[in-house]
Amino acid sequence: MRYFVALFLVVSLMIPSGSALAAQLNLDAKTRSELESGKIITSLEQNPHTKVFKPTGHSLVEASVEEVWWVITDFSHFGEFMPGVIYYRPVGWKDGRLIVDCRVRVVMFKLDYTLSYVIDEKDHTTYWFYVKGPIKDAQGYFRIEPYDEKRVLVTYTTSLDIGKAIPGFVEETLGKTTFPSIFKSLKKRVALLKQKGPIPKPVLPPMN
């Protein structure tokens, strides 16, 4: 009997609790409280040199790391939850990065450009970088981290430098308004897929 009690205690100590997982993310009490109340936390900073606004957002999603990971790496269905996306089309790999052709709607404009993605399976992060198109630059990342037994912390940041095609105040407005809708749509997409059964692993082009 003592053996089983000791074994239970050892296993319990090896499995982090929800509060322990949250603490590992170095979040202060106020931030945790806001996240757990359902708030989407965003910030917006402007590069003093390029004048590009780079918003970053954090939100909790009720799902496992793997479930959200399958959604954000399913590029062929990005239009199902990413505002403004007309299509994302994975076309192949180059130097270990996934090449994706994109078409998005920004205000009254349609922009076609190509991104390269680093798919970091270990840290559950997708980094994207601008390859070519009518804009100056685009980069950012999605990251998924365990938060507690039922939720994960999703971080999203992006910058889109479109030069002089659209005024800076429009870029700022887009940064402030699109992030909440991105997280709300992501939560809705994950919940909808979970209702239908296990979220399938997306099929990506094979590496060369």
Disulfide bonds with the S-S distance in Angstrom:
none
